[in-house]
C-alpha cells in the first residue's frame, strides 16, 4: 500500500467521527420530520416504512451535498467563503436556539389523534423531508460544505459517518419511541438533548470561523 493510501486509511476514522458527530448534531433537533417519526413510533404504526423513507432520503441528500455541491463549493474561493461564514452563522444561530430551548423547555412530545393510512403517512414523510428547507440546509449545504473540506479520499468516510448517525437516530426515534414513551414525554429529556446540541453546534460554528477553508 502506498504512503498516501496509508495516510488516508489512518485518517479515515477521524473523518468518519466528524461526519457522525456533525450529522447527529444536526438531526437531533425536533422538527417536523423527527416529530412525525416519533409520533409514528409512539403509535406503533407504519414505523419501519417511515424510518426507511427518512433514512434513505437523508443518505441521498448527504451524498449529493458532499460529492456534488461540495465539489462545486471547493472549486470556488468565493463560495468557500460564503459557506464558511454563512455556515458559521447558521450553526451559531442553531446553537442559540437549542440553548434557548434548553433554558426554557417545552412539554415533551406525545402521540395524539387517530393514525393515518400508510399512503398518507409516507406522503407526509416525503413532504416533511423534501419540502422542508431546513433539511437542505442541514444535509446539502452544511454537511456538503464541511464534507468538501475533506480530502477526496476521506469524503466517503465522512459521508458514511453522517449516514450512520442518520440511521441510528431515525431507528432509535421510531423503534425506541414506544418503549421510551414516559422518558420521551419529559421536558427534562429534551432539555438535556438541546443543551448537548447547543454545545456541539457552537463548537462547530467557531471551528468554521477560526479555521479558513
Rosetta blueprint (number, residue, H / E / L):
1 X L
2 X L
3 X H
4 X H
5 X H
6 X H
7 X H
8 X H
9 X H
10 X H
11 X H
12 X H
13 X H
14 X H
15 X H
16 X H
17 X H
18 X H
19 X H
20 X H
21 X H
22 X H
23 X H
24 X H
25 X H
26 X H
27 X H
28 X L
29 X L
30 X L
31 X L
32 X H
33 X H
34 X H
35 X H
36 X H
37 X H
38 X H
39 X H
40 X H
41 X H
42 X H
43 X H
44 X L
45 X L
46 X L
47 X H
48 X H
49 X H
50 X H
51 X H
52 X H
53 X H
54 X H
55 X H
56 X H
57 X H
58 X H
59 X H
60 X H
61 X H
62 X H
63 X H
64 X H
65 X H
66 X H
67 X H
68 X H
69 X H
70 X H
71 X H
72 X H
73 X H
74 X H
75 X H
76 X L
77 X H
78 X H
79 X H
80 X H
81 X H
82 X H
83 X H
84 X H
85 X H
86 X H
87 X H
88 X H
89 X H
90 X H
91 X H
92 X H
93 X H
94 X H
95 X H
96 X H
97 X H
98 X H
99 X H
100 X H
101 X H
102 X H
103 X H
104 X L
105 X L
106 X L
107 X L
108 X L
109 X L
110 X L
111 X L
112 X L
113 X L
114 X L
115 X L
116 X L
117 X L
118 X H
119 X H
120 X H
121 X H
122 X H
123 X H
124 X H
125 X H
126 X H
127 X H
128 X H
129 X H
130 X H
131 X L
132 X L
133 X H
134 X H
135 X H
136 X H
137 X H
138 X H
139 X H
140 X H
141 X H
142 X H
143 X H
144 X H
145 X H
146 X H
147 X H
148 X H
149 X L
150 X L
151 X L
152 X H
153 X H
154 X H
155 X H
156 X H
157 X H
158 X H
159 X H
160 X H
161 X H
162 X H
163 X H
164 X H
165 X H
166 X H
167 X H
168 X H
169 X H
170 X H
171 X H
172 X H
173 X H
174 X H
175 X H
176 X L
177 X L
178 X L
179 X L
180 X L
181 X H
182 X H
183 X H
184 X H
185 X L
186 X L
187 X H
188 X H
189 X H
190 X H
191 X H
192 X H
193 X H
194 X H
195 X H
196 X H
197 X H
198 X H
199 X H
200 X H
201 X H
202 X H
203 X H
204 X H
205 X H
206 X H
207 X H
208 X H
209 X H
210 X H
211 X L
212 X L
213 X L
